Amino acid sequence: MYKLILLLTFLAVCKYSNSLEVTLTQGSIKPTPIAITNIFSKNSNYEKIGKNISNVISDNLERSGLFIPLDQKAFIQNNESLSKQPRFEDWKVIKAQHLVSGKISGDNGKISVEFRLYDVFQQKQLVGRKYDTNEKNWRRVAHIISDSVFKNITGEGGYFDTRIVYVAETGPKDNKQKRLAIMDQDQSNHRFLTDGSYLVLTPRFSPNSQKITYMSYVNRNSPRVYIFDIETGKQEIVGEFPGMTFAPRFSPDGSKIVMSYTDPDIGNSEIYILDLNTRISTRITDNSSIDVSASFSPDGKQIVFNSDRSGRRHLYVTDTLGKKVKRISREAGSYYTPVWSPRGDMIAFTKQEGGQFYIGVMEKDGANERMIAKSFHVEGPTWAPNGRFLMYFKEERTAQDGSGGESSLYSIDLTGYNERKVITPLGGSDPAWSPLMH
C-alpha cells in the first residue's frame, strides 16, 4: 500500500520571510547552488538509508532545473560535526547558498528522520522537521523533504511526493497493446494496473484523491468509463457511452466528471457533466459543431473545451450551465486537449500549425500565448500540482519512412528550458499527474 503514516515534529523552525520568489513564466532561471549532505547516522544500516534519502532529494531538486546540487567531494565540514551545528563559513567557501542536513535513527523496522534546511549566507535555519515512520517508507520521506526544501526556497509549492499514471504501449503501430501503468514522479515504484487484455485510453487523476478515471474498450463497439481507486484497488464502471470521443475529467471536488460523446439522437459530439452520486448526466453544449476535451477550472465554476464552431478548432470557456461561452484562443493553427492549471491562472493545450505540433500555455483569458515544446507529434499536457511544471508525450519522426515512432513521456517547466525525457519500461502516452499525496 502507498499510504504513509508519519509522525511529524517541527524542529526549532526559524520563520523566514525572504524566500526566493520564483515565477516560471518566461526566460531561463539560473539554478541555485545547494549542498545536500548525507543524512547522518552512527549505525551503518541506517547510514545507508540516510544516504539513499539524500540521493533522492538531490535528484529531485536537480531535475526541477532550479537547483545545482554541489559535489560532496567539495564539502569541508563532515556529517557528524554538521549534525550538531553547521559551520557556515565552510559552506560559504564552496558557494553553497543553501544547506540540507539531517540525522536518522531506527529500531525494529521503524525509522526517525530529522532534516534541517539552512540559508548559508544569512546563517539561518529556514525549516526543521522530524518524521517517524516505517523503514520501507524512506523514499516517500525523501520526496516529502524535497517538497519542503523546494517550497521554503522558491516560495512555490512542491510536486515531488506525487505519482504519474499513463498508458504503457508495446507492439506494432497498427496493433499496439495498451496498459495502464503508474509510477512515482521520479520513475520509481513502477507497476502495471491492467494486464493489456483490453484497450485503455486517457487516464485522468482526481484533483483531490488518489483516484483515476479512464476510458476502456472491453467491448470494441462501446467504450466504458471506469473509476479506479489506487489506494484500495477497487474499480467501478461509471457507464457505457457509445460515441465517446474524449476521456472524462474529474471536477475539483471529485463529485462529477466532464466528458464528450455523440448521442445517437443528436448526431454530433457535445459536452456533458455526469454527477457520480446520482449518475445523471447534463448536456452543457448544444450546437451543430464538434465540442470535445473539456476541463474544469480549479474553482469548479468554468470549463474550457475545444470546438470547431468557428471553422478551425479553437479553445472556448463556459460556465457549468453552458452559458456565457467565450472563445479565448486567438492565434493561427488548431487547438486541442486544453487543461486548466491547478493554480487557476493558466491553460495548457496542444496546438497544430504548419505540419508541427506544440505544447503551449496561455493565461485563462487567452492572453500571452506561448509555445514551450514542439515535435513531429507532441500531445496531452498534464499539470504538476503546483501548476509550474508539465508532462506530455512525444512521438519522434522515424528516419526510415518519416512516420511516427515510439511515444515517450517528457516533462518541462513553464520557461520551456528544462525539457527532460521520463524513462519508462515501455513506450508511453497520455500521462496524468496526481495531486500531492501528503
DAWO-V79339 format. One record per residue. N is the residue number from 1. PHI is phi in degrees with one decimal (none if undefined). D_LAST is the distance of its C-alpha to the last C-alpha in Angstrom with 2 decimals. Layout:
n phi d_last
N PHI D_LAST
N PHI D_LAST
This chain:
n phi d_last
1 none 14.39
2 -93.1 11.01
3 -65.1 9.26
4 -126.4 8.27
5 -100.7 9.66
6 -123.6 9.56
7 -99.3 12.15
8 -106.1 11.50
9 -125.7 14.78
10 -84.0 15.91
11 -109.9 18.95
12 44.5 21.66
13 -71.9 19.79
14 -92.0 22.46
15 -62.9 21.94
16 -138.5 22.69
17 -102.0 23.71
18 -110.5 25.21
19 -64.1 22.30
20 -69.4 23.44
21 -84.2 22.96
22 -106.3 22.68
23 -117.0 23.79
24 -88.2 23.77
25 -122.9 26.60
26 -156.2 29.71
27 73.1 31.23
28 -93.1 29.80
29 -118.1 27.91
30 -73.8 29.09
31 -63.1 26.35
32 -90.3 25.65
33 -67.2 26.89
34 -136.6 24.35
35 -97.8 25.09
36 -115.6 22.45
37 -87.5 24.04
38 -69.0 23.55
39 -63.5 21.62
40 -85.7 24.59
41 -155.0 25.78
42 -82.9 29.34
43 -92.1 28.56
44 -62.0 29.06
45 -64.9 26.65
46 -77.8 23.70
47 -61.9 25.11
48 -65.7 24.63
49 -63.3 20.95
50 -60.1 20.62
51 -65.2 22.49
52 -62.5 20.33
53 -61.1 17.15
54 -63.5 19.21
55 -63.5 20.51
56 -65.8 17.17
57 -59.1 16.26
58 -61.2 19.77
59 -64.2 19.70
60 -58.0 16.54
61 -66.2 18.09
62 -66.3 21.51
63 -65.6 20.59
64 -65.0 19.34
65 81.8 23.00
66 -101.5 22.39
67 -135.7 22.84
68 -117.9 25.57
69 -65.8 24.68
70 -77.3 28.00
71 -64.6 29.97
72 -64.0 29.55
73 -65.3 33.32
74 -86.3 33.86
75 -67.3 32.03
76 -97.1 34.57
77 -78.4 32.80
78 -81.9 31.81
79 -66.1 28.51
80 -65.0 30.09
81 -65.1 31.61
82 -65.0 28.47
83 -65.0 26.49
84 -94.8 28.86
85 -165.9 29.34
86 -73.4 29.21
87 -98.7 32.59
88 -59.6 31.74
89 -62.4 35.12
90 -64.7 34.40
91 -89.2 31.39
92 -65.5 33.34
93 -58.7 36.04
94 -93.8 33.85
95 66.5 32.54
96 -77.7 28.88
97 -84.3 27.39
98 -135.8 24.19
99 -136.1 23.59
100 -115.6 20.68
101 -135.9 21.64
102 -175.7 20.40
103 -135.3 21.53
104 -137.6 20.63
105 -141.8 22.31
106 -172.8 22.11
107 -169.0 24.10
108 52.4 24.47
109 80.7 21.52
110 -107.1 19.11
111 -129.2 18.10
112 -124.7 17.49
113 -116.6 16.36
114 -105.7 17.27
115 -140.3 17.09
116 -137.1 18.94
117 -116.6 19.42
118 -120.8 22.95
119 -91.1 25.05
120 -67.9 28.13
121 -74.3 30.75
122 -90.3 29.89
123 53.9 29.37
124 -127.8 26.34
125 -83.9 23.06
126 -87.7 20.34
127 -158.4 17.43
128 -144.1 17.20
129 -144.1 14.53
130 -130.0 14.74
131 -124.3 12.54
132 -112.0 14.30
133 -161.4 13.47
134 -71.0 15.48
135 -56.1 17.34
136 -67.6 16.41
137 -92.3 12.76
138 -58.6 14.13
139 -67.3 13.21
140 -64.5 9.43
141 -58.4 10.16
142 -61.1 12.27
143 -67.0 9.88
144 -65.4 7.56
145 -63.0 11.08
146 -58.3 12.28
147 -62.2 10.00
148 -65.7 11.26
149 -62.2 14.72
150 -58.0 14.83
151 -66.4 13.96
152 -73.1 16.34
153 -93.6 19.10
154 -90.6 19.12
155 83.4 17.99
156 -98.9 15.96
157 -65.6 12.23
158 -81.0 10.78
159 -150.9 10.39
160 -83.1 10.30
161 -87.3 7.12
162 -139.6 8.77
163 -130.4 11.76
164 -122.4 15.27
165 -106.9 17.58
166 -155.4 21.24
167 -97.9 24.83
168 -84.7 26.37
169 -121.4 30.10
170 -150.5 33.11
171 107.2 36.84
172 -65.4 39.53
173 -59.5 38.82
174 -88.9 40.73
175 -153.1 39.15
176 -76.5 35.58
177 -85.9 33.45
178 -124.3 30.01
179 -122.1 27.06
180 -75.6 23.44
181 -136.3 21.30
182 -140.1 17.67
183 -157.5 16.23
184 -67.1 13.48
185 -61.1 14.08
186 -96.0 16.27
187 76.4 18.28
188 -83.4 17.53
189 54.3 17.16
190 -73.5 19.40
191 -154.6 20.76
192 -95.6 22.88
193 -97.1 22.11
194 -128.9 25.74
195 -95.6 28.99
196 87.0 30.87
197 -76.4 33.51
198 -143.4 32.82
199 -74.5 31.86
200 -125.2 28.34
201 -141.7 27.55
202 41.8 25.00
203 -70.4 21.61
204 -140.1 19.25
205 -79.7 15.58
206 -70.5 14.86
207 -68.8 13.22
208 -127.1 11.18
209 -158.2 10.65
210 -95.1 11.05
211 -116.0 14.77
212 -125.4 17.41
213 -115.8 20.94
214 -152.0 23.74
215 -109.4 27.51
216 -139.5 29.73
217 -110.4 33.47
218 -64.1 34.22
219 -100.3 37.37
220 -58.2 38.51
221 -93.2 40.09
222 -145.4 37.30
223 -68.1 33.64
224 -107.9 31.08
225 -107.3 27.68
226 -116.0 25.02
227 -120.0 21.55
228 -122.6 19.60
229 -91.4 16.61
230 -68.9 15.01
231 -68.9 13.42
232 -100.6 16.87
233 79.7 19.22
234 -77.0 21.00
235 -128.3 22.87
236 -136.1 25.08
237 -89.5 27.74
238 -77.7 27.56
239 165.2 31.12
240 -103.3 33.72
241 -134.7 34.57
242 -56.9 37.75
243 84.8 38.00
244 -63.7 34.28
245 -112.4 33.95
246 -137.4 30.31
247 -67.3 27.06
248 -76.8 25.24
249 -128.3 22.14
250 -72.9 19.92
251 -75.6 20.30
252 -57.5 17.39
253 -91.3 17.10
254 75.9 17.54
255 -91.1 20.89
256 -136.7 23.22
257 -131.2 23.89
258 -111.6 26.34
259 -154.7 28.68
260 -129.9 32.19
261 -157.4 35.04
262 -101.4 38.83
263 -76.0 40.40
264 -55.2 43.81
265 -78.6 45.45
266 -103.8 44.28
267 96.8 44.57
268 -140.2 41.97
269 -76.3 38.19
270 -126.4 36.54
271 -94.2 33.07
272 -128.5 31.90
273 -113.0 29.06
274 -108.8 28.37
275 -79.4 27.07
276 -73.4 25.10
277 -81.5 26.22
278 -94.8 29.89
279 61.2 30.11
280 -98.0 32.40
281 -103.8 32.43
282 -123.9 33.80
283 -80.2 35.44
284 -114.8 34.72
285 -120.1 36.99
286 -155.6 40.68
287 -160.2 42.95
288 -87.8 44.74
289 -89.0 42.30
290 -100.3 39.39
291 -113.0 36.02
292 -145.5 32.92
293 48.0 29.32
294 -87.3 27.82
295 -145.9 24.41
296 -72.3 23.09
297 -73.9 22.47
298 -61.4 19.09
299 -87.8 21.04
300 74.5 22.57
301 -94.7 26.06
302 -134.2 27.27
303 -135.5 27.48
304 -104.7 28.53
305 -151.0 30.65
306 -114.6 33.49
307 -150.5 37.06
308 -101.1 40.53
309 -64.7 42.25
310 -102.2 43.61
311 108.2 44.91
312 -93.4 42.22
313 -76.5 38.55
314 -129.8 36.83
315 -96.4 33.60
316 -130.6 33.85
317 -120.1 31.76
318 -142.4 32.47
319 -82.3 31.21
320 -75.4 30.04
321 -99.3 33.66
322 81.3 35.00
323 -97.2 36.81
324 54.1 37.08
325 -72.5 36.71
326 -138.1 36.77
327 -77.8 37.00
328 -112.1 34.81
329 -80.2 35.66
330 -130.5 38.91
331 -94.2 39.68
332 -72.3 41.52
333 95.7 40.08
334 -114.4 38.17
335 -109.8 34.51
336 -141.5 32.09
337 39.3 28.46
338 -70.4 27.18
339 -146.1 23.47
340 -77.4 22.18
341 -64.7 19.72
342 -59.5 16.42
343 -82.0 17.94
344 85.1 21.11
345 -93.1 23.46
346 -138.0 24.38
347 -128.2 25.24
348 -96.2 25.32
349 -160.5 28.07
350 -100.5 30.40
351 -135.0 33.98
352 -119.9 37.23
353 -154.7 40.19
354 58.9 43.27
355 76.2 42.31
356 -125.6 38.99
357 -104.6 35.39
358 -136.4 32.84
359 -103.4 29.21
360 -129.2 29.46
361 -135.5 27.70
362 -145.8 29.28
363 -69.1 28.56
364 -63.7 28.07
365 -97.8 31.81
366 93.5 32.83
367 -74.3 33.69
368 54.0 33.25
369 -66.9 32.89
370 -138.6 32.12
371 -94.0 32.08
372 -116.1 29.57
373 -154.9 30.29
374 -150.0 33.30
375 -170.6 34.87
376 -53.3 37.43
377 -149.5 34.69
378 -138.2 31.14
379 -161.5 29.07
380 72.1 25.89
381 -67.0 23.51
382 -137.9 19.80
383 -89.7 17.54
384 -68.0 14.43
385 -63.6 11.93
386 -87.5 13.44
387 69.3 16.84
388 -126.6 18.52
389 -137.6 18.63
390 -128.7 20.12
391 -127.9 20.74
392 -161.9 23.93
393 -121.1 26.63
394 -131.7 30.00
395 -121.0 33.29
396 -82.2 35.88
397 -71.8 39.59
398 -80.3 41.44
399 -74.7 44.54
400 -68.0 46.67
401 -126.6 47.01
402 81.0 44.75
403 -86.4 42.46
404 -77.3 38.72
405 -105.8 37.34
406 -71.2 34.06
407 -85.1 30.90
408 -137.8 28.04
409 -88.6 24.61
410 -137.6 24.30
411 -122.2 21.87
412 -158.8 23.13
413 -95.2 22.33
414 -72.7 24.17
415 -76.4 27.02
416 80.6 27.97
417 -105.1 28.65
418 -134.9 25.86
419 -77.0 26.29
420 -137.8 25.16
421 -75.9 25.75
422 -96.3 22.89
423 -79.9 24.43
424 -131.3 24.47
425 -61.3 26.90
426 -123.4 28.71
427 -62.1 29.26
428 -141.6 26.45
429 -147.5 26.31
430 50.0 24.34
431 -74.3 20.81
432 -139.2 17.88
433 -93.2 14.57
434 -78.4 11.39
435 -70.9 8.95
436 -58.7 5.61
437 -90.1 3.82
438 -110.4 0.00
